[in-house]
Amino acid sequence: MVLSQLSYFSRPSAGTTMSDVEDILRVARERNLESCLTGFLLYRHDCFVQVLEGSREAVSRLFCKISEDPRHRDLTIIGCKQIDRRAFTDWSMGFLSLRDASRQSLLRYSTTSEPELVQLDHDSLVQLTLELAEAPGLQPV
Ligand SMILES: Cc1cc2nc3c(=O)[nH]c(=O)nc-3n(C[C@H](O)[C@H](O)[C@H](O)COP(=O)(O)O)c2cc1C
């Protein structure tokens, strides 16, 4: 089976609330388990960044579905590559809501002094997400 890893950036639609984000996560975790998909979702008031991993077919199918979801807009693919091993093996969909505390981590992976998640390349984004996923108290889900 060819394993793929895809990352994208998007902006929450006007009116998308934290309760919508909780719904997204609940469904994502159920469905991803069924389709052997893993990954991580970062959320900030002005953006989503998600990494999806799984078979090439499952990742493509899910990305098509996600791209039509009205709860976000302006989807931009950051990168997509074939991988030998998953980075988020234990996470059906990890989640972290980003606040200013994450800025220091972001700065380390950014080439500009005003770091923006959308400017990261795919590998840096995966490394940053793995680092954030190790935050104290965060359990794989
Ligand atoms: C930012 C974002 C991330 C999402 N991530 C996932 C995901 O990882 N897995 C998933 O099944 N659905 C995810 N969804 C929800 C899908 O777009 C879709 O609503 C869900 O899979 C249910 O699809 P269906 O009932 O139409 O089959 C996400 C939606 C958004 C807006």
The ligand as an SDF file (V2000), in Angstrom:
LIG
                    3D

 31 33  0  0  0  0  0  0  0  0999 V2000
  -10.8770   21.7100    8.9990 C   0  0  0  0  0  0  0  0  0  0  0  0
  -11.6480   20.4400    8.7890 C   0  0  0  0  0  0  0  0  0  0  0  0
  -11.0230   19.2250    9.0360 C   0  0  0  0  0  0  0  0  0  0  0  0
  -11.7250   18.0140    8.8680 C   0  0  0  0  0  0  0  0  0  0  0  0
  -11.0830   16.8470    9.1020 N   0  0  0  0  0  0  0  0  0  0  0  0
  -11.7500   15.6710    8.9050 C   0  0  0  0  0  0  0  0  0  0  0  0
  -11.0990   14.4220    9.1010 C   0  0  0  0  0  0  0  0  0  0  0  0
   -9.9340   14.3310    9.4650 O   0  0  0  0  0  0  0  0  0  0  0  0
  -11.8380   13.2890    8.8870 N   0  0  0  0  0  0  0  0  0  0  0  0
  -13.1550   13.3200    8.5090 C   0  0  0  0  0  0  0  0  0  0  0  0
  -13.7700   12.2650    8.3200 O   0  0  0  0  0  0  0  0  0  0  0  0
  -13.7740   14.5130    8.3260 N   0  0  0  0  0  0  0  0  0  0  0  0
  -13.1230   15.6740    8.5120 C   0  0  0  0  0  0  0  0  0  0  0  0
  -13.7670   16.8660    8.3190 N   0  0  0  0  0  0  0  0  0  0  0  0
  -15.2140   16.8410    8.0450 C   0  0  0  0  0  0  0  0  0  0  0  0
  -15.5490   16.4830    6.6090 C   0  0  0  0  0  0  0  0  0  0  0  0
  -15.4750   17.6430    5.8060 O   0  0  0  0  0  0  0  0  0  0  0  0
  -16.9810   15.8910    6.5560 C   0  0  0  0  0  0  0  0  0  0  0  0
  -17.8970   16.8100    7.0780 O   0  0  0  0  0  0  0  0  0  0  0  0
  -17.1010   14.5900    7.3690 C   0  0  0  0  0  0  0  0  0  0  0  0
  -16.1090   13.6780    6.9720 O   0  0  0  0  0  0  0  0  0  0  0  0
  -18.4810   13.9410    7.2130 C   0  0  0  0  0  0  0  0  0  0  0  0
  -18.6960   13.6130    5.9090 O   0  0  0  0  0  0  0  0  0  0  0  0
  -20.0140   12.9300    5.3380 P   0  0  0  0  0  0  0  0  0  0  0  0
  -20.9580   12.7360    6.4900 O   0  0  0  0  0  0  0  0  0  0  0  0
  -20.5110   13.9070    4.3350 O   0  0  0  0  0  0  0  0  0  0  0  0
  -19.5830   11.6580    4.7280 O   0  0  0  0  0  0  0  0  0  0  0  0
  -13.0800   18.0590    8.4610 C   0  0  0  0  0  0  0  0  0  0  0  0
  -13.6880   19.2940    8.2030 C   0  0  0  0  0  0  0  0  0  0  0  0
  -12.9840   20.4680    8.3730 C   0  0  0  0  0  0  0  0  0  0  0  0
  -13.6640   21.7820    8.1010 C   0  0  0  0  0  0  0  0  0  0  0  0
  1  2  1  0
  2  3  1  0
  2 30  2  0
  3  4  2  0
  4  5  1  0
  4 28  1  0
  5  6  2  0
  6  7  1  0
  6 13  1  0
  7  8  2  0
  7  9  1  0
  9 10  1  0
 10 11  2  0
 10 12  1  0
 12 13  2  0
 13 14  1  0
 14 15  1  0
 14 28  1  0
 15 16  1  0
 16 17  1  0
 16 18  1  0
 18 19  1  0
 18 20  1  0
 20 21  1  0
 20 22  1  0
 22 23  1  0
 23 24  1  0
 24 25  2  0
 24 26  1  0
 24 27  1  0
 28 29  2  0
 29 30  1  0
 30 31  1  0
M  END
$$$$
